């Protein structure tokens, strides 16, 4: 027995210079030990848990929290095996927007593709025609001394003319975002009128960037941007709190820009 034990020790010693993943097979350990070795090897290969660097900014693909201005830790998971990944979209050669979204490929779901069209961030299932992409965010760069609330009021040009003077900015509490959430909503007079005219049916007011009873949407004030979030009717696949703008410096390093 002692010779056999010593022989196994000698066998393991000889295997150490070989690939780590061959350790279990070489030493005669069980498959469970092999899984531990694989996990430890992955940790050594990527000790920070960063994942593959993104092609534009070089940021971590594994949705490392510090990459974002903020995240919502309570953002609902769509399914058990979904995981958060960082998505990035180039806006200009020196500007990009990142956010975290769920990768549910382990559930067998078709992944989403994200893109920017003009000032809209849109998404669609991979393989779906681009003209069927859905809206998720509209962003408005703010002018000098312009506030997000002022930018929101400008969108009333898209609203019915008889509603424009009866829409107002209203705080939206208990909304987890990096900035300050608010709504462009009907005042009491307009809301009462809409309720009477629609006899209990869902209604919209104050234009496409205003109030709707058929989906979740709201504004967010940032220092240099106004953001209009369009979450739809169900839990979104992305984290609305995580949208973060990046800019590339003269030294080639990407840094948060709002």
C-alpha angles and dihedrals in degrees: 000000000000091000091050092051091047090048091054090050090052091049092052091047091054091050097053096089089054125085112302092231089064092059097096095047092046097048097039094242122156124266090254090062089049090057091053091050091050091050092048091048091052090050091053092047092051106018093169095051088235098139123203114341115251114251099237108034100017089230123146117281093208095077096251104196097228091063091070132066086231142341132202105237089193095055104134120251112231093216139356098261097042114116132195117252131179115250121197132190124190113230099177132347088276103028131071140162124219133187138160122256135173122264107206098172089119086065090054093252122146108252123242125245117216126204143162119238111184103311096338129098108212136181138201138167113271108269094025115123113262092238088066094057116126128228120250105159140012118196129199120195107222122235124227110302091356118136128213089243090057090049089052093051090054089064089067085087084081093053126090108280095237090057101048098087091045098058123094144180113261128183116246107211126196093032115133109221136132092248132026121301123220141155136231098222142163118267120238094272095052094042091053091049092050092050092052094046095048099045095220097318120127114271141185130219141180096032132284091312092049135071128327133172093205101064145015114261134148145155130256126202117218129173095257103011142050112213127200112201121206110189100164123210101306135052106288123237089231135062109247091201093060103066106126130173119219132195129198114233128216087262090059094250119132114225134178112274103178 
